[in-house]
Amino acid sequence: MDPAPPSPALPILLVVAAALVDPDGRVLVAQRPEGKPLGGLWEFPGGKIEPGETPEAALKRELREELGIDICCVTPAGFASHAYDVFHLVLLLYLCREWDGVPVGPPIRWLRVPELWGIAMPPADGPLLHLLEAVM
């Protein structure tokens, strides 16, 4: 038997996301818009890293665009790696406990980490819950 030919490599998509933690220890999640891939699921806010952009600059830009806040400082928390059908996602997660402004925008929820296990999240976000349990 001939071995199966190698499958073509998927393009890698680098994204950043924030676990915004309020003074009560709750984490913000935002709902993905209906009609988009994974629409209706809850995720950590963030987005794509543009060419030439650092992850921290991308996170600052994305949170300003999505939620209308300016982050003050972030701490790298970890990452997730997940193969979707048309790309391989590498998600860099940062913890953020300080920001200027009040988050507004897409539907958002503030949940404690154990509550996050009970909501529908994209496949790449779910594995990060173990990490959040360990660091919070």
VEXBASE-979704 format. One record per atom (N, C-alpha, C): residue in one letter; atom name; x, y, z. Coordinates in steps of 0.001 Angstrom, whole numbers. Example, Ala and Ser with C-alpha at 12.3 -4.5 7.8 and 13.67 -1.06 7.14 Angstrom:
2
+-----+------+---------+---------+---------+
| res | atom |       u |       v |       w |
+-----+------+---------+---------+---------+
|   A |    N |   13190 |   -5690 |    7800 |
|   A |   CA |   12300 |   -4500 |    7800 |
|   A |    C |   13200 |   -3300 |    7800 |
|   S |    N |   12850 |   -2250 |    7080 |
|   S |   CA |   13670 |   -1060 |    7140 |
|   S |    C |   12900 |      30 |    7870 |
+-----+------+---------+---------+---------+
***
This chain:
136
+-----+------+---------+---------+---------+
| res | atom |       u |       v |       w |
+-----+------+---------+---------+---------+
|   M |    N |     824 |   -1192 |       0 |
|   M |   CA |       0 |       0 |       0 |
|   M |    C |     861 |    1246 |       0 |
|   D |    N |     492 |    2184 |    -820 |
|   D |   CA |    1199 |    3456 |    -861 |
|   D |    C |     742 |    4322 |     297 |
|   P |    N |    1675 |    5034 |     937 |
|   P |   CA |    1242 |    5949 |    2014 |
|   P |    C |     425 |    7086 |    1428 |
|   A |    N |    -463 |    7610 |    2252 |
|   A |   CA |   -1292 |    8736 |    1821 |
|   A |    C |    -405 |    9946 |    1570 |
|   P |    N |    -710 |   10705 |     514 |
|   P |   CA |      90 |   11911 |     263 |
|   P |    C |    -112 |   12900 |    1408 |
|   P |    N |     911 |   13694 |    1701 |
|   P |   CA |     749 |   14676 |    2784 |
|   P |    C |    -336 |   15684 |    2421 |
|   S |    N |   -1097 |   16076 |    3410 |
|   S |   CA |   -2127 |   17076 |    3156 |
|   S |    C |   -1469 |   18449 |    3071 |
|   P |    N |   -2040 |   19335 |    2250 |
|   P |   CA |   -1441 |   20663 |    2134 |
|   P |    C |   -1537 |   21412 |    3468 |
|   A |    N |    -504 |   22169 |    3751 |
|   A |   CA |    -474 |   22938 |    4993 |
|   A |    C |   -1514 |   24054 |    4942 |
|   L |    N |   -2175 |   24243 |    6055 |
|   L |   CA |   -3147 |   25335 |    6156 |
|   L |    C |   -2410 |   26638 |    6444 |
|   P |    N |   -2905 |   27759 |    5915 |
|   P |   CA |   -2289 |   29040 |    6288 |
|   P |    C |   -2494 |   29281 |    7785 |
|   I |    N |   -1516 |   29912 |    8402 |
|   I |   CA |   -1592 |   30212 |    9833 |
|   I |    C |   -2139 |   31619 |   10020 |
|   L |    N |   -3143 |   31731 |   10883 |
|   L |   CA |   -3748 |   33014 |   11216 |
|   L |    C |   -3406 |   33338 |   12665 |
|   L |    N |   -2684 |   34437 |   12880 |
|   L |   CA |   -2323 |   34872 |   14230 |
|   L |    C |   -3341 |   35882 |   14723 |
|   V |    N |   -3914 |   35608 |   15894 |
|   V |   CA |   -4858 |   36525 |   16506 |
|   V |    C |   -4498 |   36733 |   17966 |
|   V |    N |   -4951 |   37866 |   18496 |
|   V |   CA |   -4765 |   38182 |   19906 |
|   V |    C |   -6129 |   38298 |   20555 |
|   A |    N |   -6165 |   38013 |   21848 |
|   A |   CA |   -7413 |   38153 |   22593 |
|   A |    C |   -7064 |   38540 |   24025 |
|   A |    N |   -8034 |   39144 |   24688 |
|   A |   CA |   -7830 |   39580 |   26066 |
|   A |    C |   -8842 |   38924 |   26984 |
|   A |    N |   -8342 |   38501 |   28129 |
|   A |   CA |   -9209 |   38126 |   29236 |
|   A |    C |   -9251 |   39369 |   30123 |
|   L |    N |  -10264 |   40210 |   29898 |
|   L |   CA |  -10446 |   41411 |   30708 |
|   L |    C |  -11060 |   40975 |   32032 |
|   V |    N |  -10367 |   41269 |   33130 |
|   V |   CA |  -10805 |   40818 |   34443 |
|   V |    C |  -11189 |   42034 |   35277 |
|   D |    N |  -12445 |   42064 |   35750 |
|   D |   CA |  -12901 |   43196 |   36557 |
|   D |    C |  -12508 |   43007 |   38028 |
|   P |    N |  -12709 |   44029 |   38870 |
|   P |   CA |  -12315 |   43926 |   40284 |
|   P |    C |  -12995 |   42784 |   41047 |
|   D |    N |  -14132 |   42294 |   40549 |
|   D |   CA |  -14823 |   41176 |   41196 |
|   D |    C |  -14346 |   39816 |   40689 |
|   G |    N |  -13332 |   39808 |   39804 |
|   G |   CA |  -12798 |   38552 |   39288 |
|   G |    C |  -13585 |   37944 |   38152 |
|   R |    N |  -14458 |   38743 |   37547 |
|   R |   CA |  -15225 |   38260 |   36398 |
|   R |    C |  -14483 |   38589 |   35105 |
|   V |    N |  -14706 |   37758 |   34088 |
|   V |   CA |  -14042 |   37898 |   32793 |
|   V |    C |  -15071 |   38290 |   31748 |
|   L |    N |  -14686 |   39225 |   30875 |
|   L |   CA |  -15584 |   39674 |   29815 |
|   L |    C |  -15491 |   38737 |   28621 |
|   V |    N |  -16658 |   38357 |   28094 |
|   V |   CA |  -16738 |   37650 |   26820 |
|   V |    C |  -17694 |   38422 |   25926 |
|   A |    N |  -17423 |   38378 |   24632 |
|   A |   CA |  -18243 |   39089 |   23642 |
|   A |    C |  -18845 |   38069 |   22685 |
|   Q |    N |  -20041 |   38363 |   22213 |
|   Q |   CA |  -20717 |   37441 |   21301 |
|   Q |    C |  -20349 |   37764 |   19861 |
|   R |    N |  -19984 |   36717 |   19112 |
|   R |   CA |  -19670 |   36885 |   17694 |
|   R |    C |  -20956 |   37208 |   16934 |
|   P |    N |  -20876 |   38099 |   15950 |
|   P |   CA |  -22076 |   38483 |   15193 |
|   P |    C |  -22677 |   37304 |   14426 |
|   E |    N |  -24001 |   37247 |   14418 |
|   E |   CA |  -24698 |   36254 |   13599 |
|   E |    C |  -24347 |   36512 |   12137 |
|   G |    N |  -24306 |   35469 |   11343 |
|   G |   CA |  -23990 |   35607 |    9926 |
|   G |    C |  -22511 |   35535 |    9627 |
|   K |    N |  -21664 |   35592 |   10649 |
|   K |   CA |  -20222 |   35436 |   10467 |
|   K |    C |  -19842 |   34026 |   10901 |
|   P |    N |  -18659 |   33552 |   10510 |
|   P |   CA |  -18241 |   32233 |   10987 |
|   P |    C |  -18309 |   32169 |   12516 |
|   L |    N |  -18838 |   31090 |   13025 |
|   L |   CA |  -18997 |   30861 |   14466 |
|   L |    C |  -19907 |   31904 |   15117 |
|   G |    N |  -20817 |   32473 |   14322 |
|   G |   CA |  -21738 |   33487 |   14816 |
|   G |    C |  -22565 |   32988 |   15992 |
|   G |    N |  -22751 |   33865 |   16967 |
|   G |   CA |  -23530 |   33555 |   18153 |
|   G |    C |  -22725 |   32968 |   19292 |
|   L |    N |  -21500 |   32516 |   19014 |
|   L |   CA |  -20659 |   31968 |   20078 |
|   L |    C |  -20024 |   33099 |   20876 |
|   W |    N |  -19631 |   32799 |   22104 |
|   W |   CA |  -18994 |   33773 |   22993 |
|   W |    C |  -17482 |   33574 |   22958 |
|   E |    N |  -16743 |   34685 |   22910 |
|   E |   CA |  -15285 |   34604 |   22800 |
|   E |    C |  -14621 |   35698 |   23612 |
|   F |    N |  -13321 |   35533 |   23808 |
|   F |   CA |  -12520 |   36600 |   24393 |
|   F |    C |  -12322 |   37645 |   23304 |
|   P |    N |  -12527 |   38929 |   23600 |
|   P |   CA |  -12420 |   39946 |   22545 |
|   P |    C |  -10989 |   40103 |   22047 |
|   G |    N |  -10882 |   40425 |   20781 |
|   G |   CA |   -9574 |   40616 |   20150 |
|   G |    C |   -9728 |   40519 |   18653 |
|   G |    N |   -8647 |   40152 |   17974 |
|   G |   CA |   -8719 |   40038 |   16529 |
|   G |    C |   -7385 |   39764 |   15894 |
|   K |    N |   -7349 |   39910 |   14584 |
|   K |   CA |   -6171 |   39578 |   13781 |
|   K |    C |   -5021 |   40548 |   14027 |
|   I |    N |   -3825 |   40004 |   13945 |
|   I |   CA |   -2613 |   40820 |   13972 |
|   I |    C |   -2322 |   41211 |   12526 |
|   E |    N |   -2247 |   42510 |   12273 |
|   E |   CA |   -1967 |   43001 |   10924 |
|   E |    C |    -473 |   42896 |   10633 |
|   P |    N |     -90 |   42811 |    9340 |
|   P |   CA |    1341 |   42742 |    9001 |
|   P |    C |    2113 |   43922 |    9603 |
|   G |    N |    3244 |   43616 |   10224 |
|   G |   CA |    4089 |   44638 |   10821 |
|   G |    C |    3633 |   45109 |   12189 |
|   E |    N |    2560 |   44565 |   12715 |
|   E |   CA |    1995 |   44985 |   13994 |
|   E |    C |    2441 |   44016 |   15093 |
|   T |    N |    2776 |   44535 |   16256 |
|   T |   CA |    3094 |   43661 |   17381 |
|   T |    C |    1781 |   43125 |   17962 |
|   P |    N |    1842 |   41996 |   18652 |
|   P |   CA |     606 |   41490 |   19268 |
|   P |    C |     -19 |   42489 |   20234 |
|   E |    N |     796 |   43173 |   21024 |
|   E |   CA |     266 |   44134 |   21985 |
|   E |    C |    -412 |   45317 |   21287 |
|   A |    N |     191 |   45795 |   20199 |
|   A |   CA |    -415 |   46894 |   19445 |
|   A |    C |   -1726 |   46436 |   18800 |
|   A |    N |   -1754 |   45204 |   18292 |
|   A |   CA |   -2979 |   44671 |   17690 |
|   A |    C |   -4079 |   44571 |   18738 |
|   L |    N |   -3735 |   44113 |   19945 |
|   L |   CA |   -4732 |   43983 |   20997 |
|   L |    C |   -5281 |   45347 |   21386 |
|   K |    N |   -4403 |   46310 |   21528 |
|   K |   CA |   -4832 |   47673 |   21874 |
|   K |    C |   -5790 |   48213 |   20810 |
|   R |    N |   -5426 |   48043 |   19537 |
|   R |   CA |   -6265 |   48516 |   18421 |
|   R |    C |   -7615 |   47800 |   18412 |
|   E |    N |   -7580 |   46478 |   18519 |
|   E |   CA |   -8821 |   45695 |   18451 |
|   E |    C |   -9773 |   46035 |   19592 |
|   L |    N |   -9262 |   46193 |   20804 |
|   L |   CA |  -10141 |   46490 |   21935 |
|   L |    C |  -10702 |   47908 |   21850 |
|   R |    N |   -9937 |   48814 |   21269 |
|   R |   CA |  -10470 |   50159 |   21048 |
|   R |    C |  -11589 |   50103 |   20010 |
|   E |    N |  -11367 |   49342 |   18906 |
|   E |   CA |  -12376 |   49240 |   17846 |
|   E |    C |  -13622 |   48489 |   18311 |
|   E |    N |  -13439 |   47356 |   18990 |
|   E |   CA |  -14561 |   46490 |   19360 |
|   E |    C |  -15338 |   46968 |   20574 |
|   L |    N |  -14603 |   47429 |   21598 |
|   L |   CA |  -15243 |   47716 |   22881 |
|   L |    C |  -15165 |   49179 |   23310 |
|   G |    N |  -14392 |   50003 |   22583 |
|   G |   CA |  -14268 |   51408 |   22938 |
|   G |    C |  -13449 |   51655 |   24195 |
|   I |    N |  -12504 |   50761 |   24503 |
|   I |   CA |  -11659 |   50943 |   25683 |
|   I |    C |  -10206 |   51036 |   25274 |
|   D |    N |   -9417 |   51642 |   26155 |
|   D |   CA |   -7967 |   51694 |   25976 |
|   D |    C |   -7332 |   50889 |   27099 |
|   I |    N |   -6622 |   49824 |   26723 |
|   I |   CA |   -5990 |   48995 |   27731 |
|   I |    C |   -4744 |   49696 |   28251 |
|   C |    N |   -4495 |   49521 |   29547 |
|   C |   CA |   -3366 |   50179 |   30192 |
|   C |    C |   -2139 |   49288 |   30231 |
|   C |    N |   -2322 |   48042 |   30595 |
|   C |   CA |   -1205 |   47102 |   30625 |
|   C |    C |   -1764 |   45695 |   30459 |
|   V |    N |    -977 |   44842 |   29853 |
|   V |   CA |   -1399 |   43463 |   29632 |
|   V |    C |    -263 |   42527 |   30030 |
|   T |    N |    -641 |   41315 |   30375 |
|   T |   CA |     325 |   40280 |   30721 |
|   T |    C |      61 |   39075 |   29829 |
|   P |    N |    1072 |   38570 |   29127 |
|   P |   CA |     845 |   37355 |   28342 |
|   P |    C |     409 |   36219 |   29263 |
|   A |    N |    -634 |   35501 |   28854 |
|   A |   CA |   -1152 |   34412 |   29681 |
|   A |    C |    -901 |   33045 |   29053 |
|   G |    N |    -954 |   32956 |   27747 |
|   G |   CA |    -766 |   31681 |   27068 |
|   G |    C |   -1310 |   31745 |   25659 |
|   F |    N |   -1409 |   30590 |   25043 |
|   F |   CA |   -1911 |   30566 |   23672 |
|   F |    C |   -2693 |   29285 |   23431 |
|   A |    N |   -3454 |   29303 |   22356 |
|   A |   CA |   -4166 |   28116 |   21882 |
|   A |    C |   -3852 |   27956 |   20403 |
|   S |    N |   -3890 |   26722 |   19948 |
|   S |   CA |   -3616 |   26402 |   18554 |
|   S |    C |   -4713 |   25457 |   18089 |
|   H |    N |   -5402 |   25833 |   17006 |
|   H |   CA |   -6525 |   25015 |   16545 |
|   H |    C |   -6619 |   25057 |   15018 |
|   A |    N |   -6768 |   23873 |   14412 |
|   A |   CA |   -6934 |   23788 |   12959 |
|   A |    C |   -8418 |   23857 |   12613 |
|   Y |    N |   -8797 |   24917 |   11920 |
|   Y |   CA |  -10132 |   25021 |   11348 |
|   Y |    C |  -10050 |   24466 |    9922 |
|   D |    N |  -11153 |   24504 |    9192 |
|   D |   CA |  -11162 |   23916 |    7851 |
|   D |    C |  -10218 |   24610 |    6871 |
|   V |    N |  -10131 |   25940 |    6926 |
|   V |   CA |   -9371 |   26661 |    5896 |
|   V |    C |   -8142 |   27394 |    6423 |
|   F |    N |   -7909 |   27375 |    7729 |
|   F |   CA |   -6702 |   27979 |    8293 |
|   F |    C |   -6410 |   27341 |    9643 |
|   H |    N |   -5197 |   27558 |   10096 |
|   H |   CA |   -4802 |   27108 |   11432 |
|   H |    C |   -4670 |   28359 |   12292 |
|   L |    N |   -5444 |   28415 |   13374 |
|   L |   CA |   -5480 |   29592 |   14230 |
|   L |    C |   -4494 |   29443 |   15390 |
|   V |    N |   -3686 |   30464 |   15593 |
|   V |   CA |   -2860 |   30572 |   16787 |
|   V |    C |   -3362 |   31806 |   17520 |
|   L |    N |   -3931 |   31575 |   18711 |
|   L |   CA |   -4557 |   32631 |   19495 |
|   L |    C |   -3677 |   32937 |   20706 |
|   L |    N |   -3193 |   34174 |   20779 |
|   L |   CA |   -2371 |   34629 |   21897 |
|   L |    C |   -3287 |   35321 |   22905 |
|   L |    N |   -3356 |   34783 |   24119 |
|   L |   CA |   -4240 |   35344 |   25140 |
|   L |    C |   -3442 |   36167 |   26137 |
|   Y |    N |   -3959 |   37350 |   26435 |
|   Y |   CA |   -3373 |   38267 |   27413 |
|   Y |    C |   -4367 |   38505 |   28538 |
|   L |    N |   -3868 |   38682 |   29749 |
|   L |   CA |   -4692 |   39112 |   30877 |
|   L |    C |   -4617 |   40618 |   30971 |
|   C |    N |   -5730 |   41238 |   31255 |
|   C |   CA |   -5777 |   42691 |   31415 |
|   C |    C |   -6723 |   43020 |   32563 |
|   R |    N |   -6208 |   43727 |   33559 |
|   R |   CA |   -7019 |   44110 |   34721 |
|   R |    C |   -7229 |   45626 |   34810 |
|   E |    N |   -6612 |   46375 |   33904 |
|   E |   CA |   -6748 |   47835 |   33927 |
|   E |    C |   -7003 |   48352 |   32521 |
|   W |    N |   -7997 |   49210 |   32402 |
|   W |   CA |   -8292 |   49858 |   31128 |
|   W |    C |   -9040 |   51143 |   31405 |
|   D |    N |   -9040 |   52012 |   30399 |
|   D |   CA |   -9785 |   53265 |   30466 |
|   D |    C |  -11036 |   53121 |   29628 |
|   G |    N |  -12160 |   53560 |   30171 |
|   G |   CA |  -13429 |   53494 |   29475 |
|   G |    C |  -14284 |   52351 |   29982 |
|   V |    N |  -15504 |   52315 |   29476 |
|   V |   CA |  -16466 |   51277 |   29829 |
|   V |    C |  -16712 |   50440 |   28572 |
|   P |    N |  -16480 |   49138 |   28628 |
|   P |   CA |  -16677 |   48309 |   27431 |
|   P |    C |  -18117 |   48373 |   26919 |
|   V |    N |  -18252 |   48685 |   25636 |
|   V |   CA |  -19538 |   48691 |   24945 |
|   V |    C |  -19317 |   48074 |   23568 |
|   G |    N |  -20370 |   47737 |   22886 |
|   G |   CA |  -20217 |   47205 |   21539 |
|   G |    C |  -21085 |   46010 |   21326 |
|   P |    N |  -20466 |   44880 |   20898 |
|   P |   CA |  -21293 |   43692 |   20674 |
|   P |    C |  -21884 |   43243 |   22002 |
|   P |    N |  -22855 |   42342 |   21985 |
|   P |   CA |  -23326 |   41839 |   23278 |
|   P |    C |  -22146 |   41309 |   24090 |
|   I |    N |  -22069 |   41724 |   25357 |
|   I |   CA |  -20993 |   41274 |   26239 |
|   I |    C |  -21589 |   40706 |   27517 |
|   R |    N |  -20817 |   39879 |   28180 |
|   R |   CA |  -21196 |   39314 |   29476 |
|   R |    C |  -19961 |   39281 |   30356 |
|   W |    N |  -20167 |   39484 |   31649 |
|   W |   CA |  -19113 |   39347 |   32651 |
|   W |    C |  -19408 |   38074 |   33430 |
|   L |    N |  -18509 |   37099 |   33337 |
|   L |   CA |  -18734 |   35804 |   33967 |
|   L |    C |  -17511 |   35382 |   34782 |
|   R |    N |  -17755 |   34638 |   35830 |
|   R |   CA |  -16661 |   34026 |   36576 |
|   R |    C |  -16158 |   32832 |   35757 |
|   V |    N |  -14900 |   32469 |   35962 |
|   V |   CA |  -14302 |   31408 |   35151 |
|   V |    C |  -15139 |   30129 |   35161 |
|   P |    N |  -15632 |   29641 |   36300 |
|   P |   CA |  -16446 |   28419 |   36235 |
|   P |    C |  -17692 |   28563 |   35359 |
|   E |    N |  -18242 |   29762 |   35265 |
|   E |   CA |  -19423 |   29996 |   34423 |
|   E |    C |  -19081 |   29920 |   32931 |
|   L |    N |  -17819 |   30196 |   32588 |
|   L |   CA |  -17416 |   30165 |   31186 |
|   L |    C |  -17543 |   28764 |   30595 |
|   W |    N |  -17411 |   27747 |   31445 |
|   W |   CA |  -17537 |   26369 |   30959 |
|   W |    C |  -18947 |   26085 |   30440 |
|   G |    N |  -19930 |   26858 |   30856 |
|   G |   CA |  -21313 |   26599 |   30484 |
|   G |    C |  -21806 |   27356 |   29278 |
|   I |    N |  -20943 |   28136 |   28625 |
|   I |   CA |  -21387 |   28887 |   27447 |
|   I |    C |  -20733 |   28312 |   26190 |
|   A |    N |  -21354 |   28537 |   25056 |
|   A |   CA |  -20819 |   28062 |   23775 |
|   A |    C |  -19710 |   28998 |   23313 |
|   M |    N |  -18503 |   28437 |   23147 |
|   M |   CA |  -17335 |   29207 |   22723 |
|   M |    C |  -16705 |   28549 |   21496 |
|   P |    N |  -15956 |   29317 |   20702 |
|   P |   CA |  -15245 |   28711 |   19572 |
|   P |    C |  -14251 |   27657 |   20066 |
|   P |    N |  -13938 |   26677 |   19234 |
|   P |   CA |  -13032 |   25609 |   19649 |
|   P |    C |  -11676 |   26090 |   20164 |
|   A |    N |  -11155 |   27182 |   19625 |
|   A |   CA |   -9842 |   27662 |   20064 |
|   A |    C |   -9895 |   28327 |   21443 |
|   D |    N |  -11035 |   28885 |   21825 |
|   D |   CA |  -11139 |   29589 |   23108 |
|   D |    C |  -11291 |   28623 |   24285 |
|   G |    N |  -12015 |   27549 |   24082 |
|   G |   CA |  -12309 |   26620 |   25160 |
|   G |    C |  -11099 |   26125 |   25941 |
|   P |    N |  -10033 |   25665 |   25270 |
|   P |   CA |   -8872 |   25171 |   26005 |
|   P |    C |   -8212 |   26221 |   26909 |
|   L |    N |   -8453 |   27482 |   26648 |
|   L |   CA |   -7858 |   28544 |   27462 |
|   L |    C |   -8512 |   28664 |   28832 |
|   L |    N |   -9659 |   28032 |   29010 |
|   L |   CA |  -10345 |   28100 |   30309 |
|   L |    C |   -9528 |   27420 |   31400 |
|   H |    N |   -8841 |   26331 |   31075 |
|   H |   CA |   -7965 |   25674 |   32047 |
|   H |    C |   -6884 |   26648 |   32520 |
|   L |    N |   -6331 |   27380 |   31577 |
|   L |   CA |   -5296 |   28360 |   31885 |
|   L |    C |   -5838 |   29428 |   32810 |
|   L |    N |   -7022 |   29968 |   32495 |
|   L |   CA |   -7615 |   31007 |   33342 |
|   L |    C |   -7894 |   30496 |   34750 |
|   E |    N |   -8348 |   29258 |   34857 |
|   E |   CA |   -8580 |   28684 |   36198 |
|   E |    C |   -7285 |   28660 |   36995 |
|   A |    N |   -6184 |   28374 |   36325 |
|   A |   CA |   -4899 |   28260 |   37022 |
|   A |    C |   -4345 |   29627 |   37457 |
|   V |    N |   -4594 |   30669 |   36674 |
|   V |   CA |   -3969 |   31967 |   36968 |
|   V |    C |   -4863 |   32915 |   37759 |
|   M |    N |   -6128 |   32561 |   37950 |
|   M |   CA |   -7017 |   33495 |   38643 |
|   M |    C |   -7327 |   33052 |   40055 |
+-----+------+---------+---------+---------+
***
